[in-house]
Amino acid sequence: MQDILLAILKESLFGSLGIIKNLILIIVPLMIFIQIMIDYHWLERLSTKLKFITDFIGVSKDALVPMLIGVCAGISYGAGAILDAKERYGLCKEDAFLVMCVLVPFHAIFEIGLIYWVIGVNPLLILAARIAVALSGVLLSKKFIVDRRKQQSPA
């Protein structure tokens, strides 16, 4: 009985260490790349080229930078970028809300896609489902915000 428990413990420990190693190999280079993109203002240049996304979602151009950061790096890093964008660009509450509506289902697509791929799950299926949920959520939220603005504005 002790041998079986020891074997299970050993397999759990070494399996966990292997997964942690794979996560480090994926996350650390991604975080370094994101920081390089921020430092060299590549995200700002990319946001001007991807203006059609902000027009579709209904947010200002300044909201795309934190959205790109969150989509690439994760929701906590994206939330920090949203707070920074609120201070730096004066991002309004509605823009921050719509960006979070995108980020909640669609954060860290590269990182999570690679993690799913490493453990044997098809990342394209996960990506398609996350895109569908993110788009439907942000479009419903956008409709709610537009309806709310119409009700609040004097006719």
PATOR-766962 format. One record per residue (C-alpha): residue in one letter; residue number from 1; y, z, x. Coordinates in pm, whole numbers. Layout:
// PATOR-766962
REC   residu   num       c2       c3       c1
REC        A   NUM        Y        Z        X
...
END
This chain:
// PATOR-766962
REC   residu   num       c2       c3       c1
REC        M     1        0        0        0
REC        Q     2      238       86      284
REC        D     3      163     -245      452
REC        I     4      258     -437      140
REC        L     5      583     -243       98
REC        L     6      666     -290      466
REC        A     7      597     -664      439
REC        I     8      820     -689      130
REC        L     9     1097     -495      304
REC        K    10     1068     -710      617
REC        E    11     1076    -1034      416
REC        S    12     1374     -911      213
REC        L    13     1567     -811      523
REC        F    14     1506    -1131      718
REC        G    15     1557    -1348      408
REC        S    16     1889    -1177      336
REC        L    17     2001    -1218      696
REC        G    18     1917    -1588      678
REC        I    19     2124    -1630      362
REC        I    20     2414    -1436      517
REC        K    21     2397    -1661      825
REC        N    22     2412    -1972      604
REC        L    23     2705    -1830      408
REC        I    24     2895    -1757      730
REC        L    25     2827    -2108      857
REC        I    26     2974    -2250      534
REC        I    27     3261    -2013      453
REC        V    28     3421    -1950      794
REC        P    29     3480    -2318      885
REC        L    30     3606    -2384      533
REC        M    31     3858    -2099      555
REC        I    32     3976    -2224      897
REC        F    33     4020    -2575      756
REC        I    34     4217    -2446      456
REC        Q    35     4449    -2250      688
REC        I    36     4504    -2560      902
REC        M    37     4587    -2757      586
REC        I    38     4842    -2491      488
REC        D    39     4998    -2463      834
REC        Y    40     5043    -2840      878
REC        H    41     5165    -2887      517
REC        W    42     4881    -3126      433
REC        L    43     4842    -2964       92
REC        E    44     5204    -3037        2
REC        R    45     5159    -3403      100
REC        L    46     4836    -3420      -93
REC        S    47     5003    -3267     -398
REC        T    48     5257    -3549     -412
REC        K    49     4974    -3804     -407
REC        L    50     4782    -3617     -679
REC        K    51     5075    -3579     -917
REC        F    52     4874    -3748    -1193
REC        I    53     4658    -3433    -1208
REC        T    54     4956    -3209    -1273
REC        D    55     5084    -3452    -1534
REC        F    56     4745    -3450    -1709
REC        I    57     4715    -3071    -1703
REC        G    58     5079    -3022    -1794
REC        V    59     5197    -2813    -1499
REC        S    60     5470    -2862    -1242
REC        K    61     5406    -3032     -908
REC        D    62     5434    -2696     -733
REC        A    63     5130    -2566     -921
REC        L    64     4900    -2816     -753
REC        V    65     4907    -2650     -411
REC        P    66     4759    -2317     -530
REC        M    67     4518    -2509     -753
REC        L    68     4393    -2713     -457
REC        I    69     4358    -2398     -249
REC        G    70     4161    -2225     -524
REC        V    71     3940    -2525     -589
REC        C    72     3859    -2554     -221
REC        A    73     3853    -2193     -106
REC        G    74     3790    -1969     -403
REC        I    75     3951    -1783     -688
REC        S    76     4076    -1483     -490
REC        Y    77     4239    -1700     -226
REC        G    78     4375    -1924     -504
REC        A    79     4516    -1623     -687
REC        G    80     4697    -1524     -370
REC        A    81     4830    -1878     -342
REC        I    82     4951    -1860     -704
REC        L    83     5141    -1539     -627
REC        D    84     5289    -1704     -318
REC        A    85     5386    -2013     -522
REC        K    86     5555    -1791     -783
REC        E    87     5774    -1646     -509
REC        R    88     5824    -1963     -305
REC        Y    89     5863    -2227     -578
REC        G    90     5943    -2019     -885
REC        L    91     5619    -2109    -1063
REC        C    92     5646    -2020    -1432
REC        K    93     5396    -1807    -1626
REC        E    94     5255    -2101    -1818
REC        D    95     5187    -2299    -1500
REC        A    96     5017    -1999    -1339
REC        F    97     4808    -1947    -1653
REC        L    98     4698    -2311    -1669
REC        V    99     4612    -2311    -1299
REC        M   100     4395    -2005    -1353
REC        C   101     4232    -2180    -1650
REC        V   102     4125    -2448    -1404
REC        L   103     4027    -2209    -1126
REC        V   104     3809    -1971    -1323
REC        P   105     3532    -2226    -1392
REC        F   106     3614    -2462    -1104
REC        H   107     3688    -2246     -799
REC        A   108     3538    -2302     -453
REC        I   109     3361    -2626     -541
REC        F   110     3276    -2716     -182
REC        E   111     3165    -2368      -82
REC        I   112     2956    -2304     -392
REC        G   113     2820    -2658     -390
REC        L   114     2699    -2610      -33
REC        I   115     2554    -2270     -117
REC        Y   116     2363    -2417     -413
REC        W   117     2245    -2702     -193
REC        V   118     2118    -2458       71
REC        I   119     1913    -2264     -185
REC        G   120     1775    -2584     -339
REC        V   121     1985    -2639     -652
REC        N   122     2133    -2982     -721
REC        P   123     2507    -2934     -658
REC        L   124     2604    -3247     -852
REC        L   125     2470    -3104    -1178
REC        I   126     2657    -2780    -1118
REC        L   127     2972    -2975    -1028
REC        A   128     2954    -3187    -1345
REC        A   129     2911    -2881    -1565
REC        R   130     3199    -2700    -1395
REC        I   131     3429    -3002    -1432
REC        A   132     3347    -3025    -1803
REC        V   133     3413    -2655    -1861
REC        A   134     3735    -2658    -1655
REC        L   135     3876    -2964    -1830
REC        S   136     3793    -2844    -2179
REC        G   137     3932    -2497    -2105
REC        V   138     4258    -2620    -1957
REC        L   139     4315    -2877    -2231
REC        L   140     4256    -2618    -2504
REC        S   141     4488    -2375    -2326
REC        K   142     4751    -2646    -2283
REC        K   143     4735    -2724    -2656
REC        F   144     4773    -2353    -2735
REC        I   145     5077    -2325    -2507
REC        V   146     5239    -2637    -2653
REC        D   147     5180    -2511    -3009
REC        R   148     5322    -2172    -2916
REC        R   149     5633    -2331    -2766
REC        K   150     5685    -2534    -3086
REC        Q   151     5664    -2220    -3297
REC        Q   152     5909    -2030    -3078
REC        S   153     6169    -2305    -3045
REC        P   154     6428    -2332    -3323
REC        A   155     6388    -2641    -3538
END
